[in-house]
Amino acid sequence: MSETTYHVTGMTCQHCVASVTEEVGALDGVTEVKVDLPTGAVTVVGSAEETAVRAAVEEAGYELVS
């Protein structure tokens, strides 16, 4: 299992965390999602492609930055 950390902007509260966790967690191959609200770090455990993670974050209403 791989673990990749992304930086997401726009999250301000626990609702934001829940939205990102739900969208990214629904991706095929993702087994766990950890969100650190103060830093915007989103750690994805599993085998999801970055493009799929980016699309899921955008679907939740936030932006993944490189």
Backbone as a ProteinNet text record, in pm:
[ID]
protein_1_A
[PRIMARY]
MSETTYHVTGMTCQHCVASVTEEVGALDGVTEVKVDLPTGAVTVVGSAEETAVRAAVEEAGYELVS
[TERTIARY]
83.2	0	87.3	54.4	130.2	54.8	129.7	73.2	125.2	33.4	70.6	1.2	76	19.1	6.8	-109.9	-140.5	-169.9	-163.8	-200.4	-329.4	-428.9	-559.7	-587.9	-633	-664.9	-816.2	-856.3	-996.6	-1070.2	-1010.2	-1076.6	-1065.6	-1179.6	-1179.8	-1243.9	-1312.8	-1385.7	-1396.8	-1458.7	-1474.3	-1568.4	-1661.1	-1747.1	-1662.9	-1566.7	-1475.2	-1397.6	-1347.6	-1272.3	-1359.8	-1484.2	-1575.1	-1603.4	-1622.1	-1650.7	-1534.8	-1413.1	-1295.1	-1274.3	-1288.5	-1270.5	-1370	-1494.5	-1598	-1569.1	-1538.4	-1515.3	-1390.5	-1280.5	-1155.8	-1166.8	-1231	-1246.2	-1329.5	-1413.3	-1498.4	-1423.9	-1303	-1226.4	-1183.7	-1184.2	-1134.7	-989	-954.8	-816.5	-777.7	-862.9	-831.3	-880.9	-790.2	-827.3	-838	-775.2	-781	-749.7	-815.1	-789.7	-770	-658.1	-630.1	-615.3	-690.9	-688.7	-639.1	-540.3	-490.8	-539.9	-646.7	-710.4	-617.4	-539.7	-454.3	-353.3	-300.2	-199.1	-255.1	-375.6	-433.2	-378.5	-303.9	-246.6	-353.6	-362.7	-454.5	-370.1	-365.3	-286.8	-380.7	-348.6	-430.2	-351.7	-411	-349.9	-421.8	-344.6	-402.5	-337.7	-413.3	-354	-424.5	-483.6	-553.2	-454.2	-487.4	-406.5	-428.5	-326.5	-338	-452.6	-474.4	-582.7	-718.6	-736.1	-862.1	-877.7	-768.7	-772.7	-805.9	-742.3	-768.1	-916	-971.5	-1112.1	-1204.7	-1172.3	-1254.5	-1248.9	-1130.6	-1115.3	-1195	-1188.2	-1263.3	-1413.3	-1455.1	-1597.3	-1647.1	-1559.1	-1594.1	-1594	-1539.8	-1543.6	-1412	-1302.7	-1172	-1069.5	-947.7	-845.1	-720.8	-675.1	-549.9	-439	-337.9	-227.4	-101.1	-21.9	100	213.7
-118.5	0	124.3	216	340.4	446.3	546.4	657.9	785.6	870.7	994.2	1110.7	1218.1	1336.1	1448.4	1508	1619	1742.3	1859.9	1983.4	2035.3	2058	2103.4	2240.3	2333.3	2467.2	2485.7	2575.9	2611.7	2545.9	2448.7	2382	2469.4	2491.6	2579.4	2518.2	2403.5	2348.7	2196.2	2135.8	1990.2	1943.4	2026.4	1990.1	1975.6	2065.5	2057.5	1925.9	1892.5	1767.8	1649	1649.6	1539	1527.6	1640	1638.6	1580.4	1626.1	1575.7	1428	1390.9	1251.2	1161.4	1203.5	1123.6	1106.6	1216.2	1209.6	1127.9	1155.9	1084.8	939.3	917.6	781.8	691.4	750.5	671.4	623.1	671.3	630.3	484.6	416.6	279.3	275.9	182.5	164.4	241.1	333.6	410.9	334.7	313.4	241	331.6	448.8	541.2	682.6	779.9	921.1	990.6	1063.3	1139.2	1285.7	1373	1516.1	1592.5	1677.9	1768.4	1908	1950.3	2077.3	2197.8	2214.4	2334.7	2349.4	2238.2	2246.9	2224	2167.6	2134.6	2006.7	1930.9	1805.5	1697.1	1630.1	1518	1398	1299.8	1179.3	1069.1	1011.9	907.7	777.2	676.9	544.5	456.6	396.6	311.6	336.1	306.6	308.8	403.6	511.1	604.6	692.4	722	811.5	955.8	1040.7	1180.9	1250	1216.6	1281.2	1249.5	1127.6	1088.8	1160.2	1171.9	1242.7	1389.5	1449.1	1589.4	1609.5	1522.1	1533	1518.6	1428.4	1408.2	1530.3	1588.6	1709.1	1824	1837.9	1943.3	1919.4	1794.5	1760.9	1802.5	1792.2	1833	1985.1	2056.8	2202	2268.7	2194.7	2247.1	2228.6	2272.6	2267.7	2195.6	2100	2031.3	2110.1	2149.3	2225.9	2140.2	2160.6	2080.6	2138
0	0	0	-83.9	-85.4	-5.7	37.9	112.5	48.7	3.7	-62.8	6.7	28.7	92.3	-9.5	-13.4	-103	-18.6	-80.1	-11.1	-73.7	11.3	-34.9	25.3	-57.2	-9	-0.7	88.5	100.7	215	281.1	392.9	518.3	585.1	702.1	826.5	811.8	925.9	914.4	1013.8	1013.2	901.9	860.3	746.8	620.4	604.6	489.9	494.1	611.3	629.6	592.1	639.4	610.9	461.7	394.7	250.7	170.9	201.2	130.9	161.9	288.3	328	256.3	246.7	180.9	32.2	-36.9	-181.7	-215.6	-147.6	-176.7	-130.8	-17.5	34.4	-54.2	-138.7	-228.6	-353.5	-375.4	-493.9	-484.4	-598.2	-603.1	-561.5	-475.9	-435	-309.6	-263	-142.3	-20.3	74.7	196.1	317.5	312.5	425.3	377.7	439.4	411.2	545	557.8	679.8	640.8	708.5	677	799.2	778	881.8	845.7	910.5	875.5	884.8	992.9	1002.9	888.8	839.2	733.7	594.1	584.5	455	396	475.8	426.3	421.9	307.6	290.8	252	340.4	315.3	269.1	154.7	93.7	98	160.1	165.9	64.3	-25.4	-128	-262.1	-366.4	-500.4	-596.8	-548.3	-637.2	-712.8	-837.3	-919.5	-875.5	-893.2	-854.6	-927.9	-1054.4	-1128.9	-1066.9	-1018	-954	-820.3	-744.8	-616.8	-640.7	-740.7	-774	-808.7	-890.3	-930	-809.1	-718.1	-598.6	-507.4	-491.3	-409.3	-471.6	-602.1	-670.5	-660.1	-665.5	-650.3	-511.8	-412.2	-275.5	-260.9	-360.7	-358.9	-316.7	-325.3	-281.5	-392.9	-369.3	-472.3	-421.7	-500.9	-472.4	-538.3	-462.6	-518.7	-521.3	-623.8	-641.3	-562
[MASK]
++++++++++++++++++++++++++++++++++++++++++++++++++++++++++++++++++

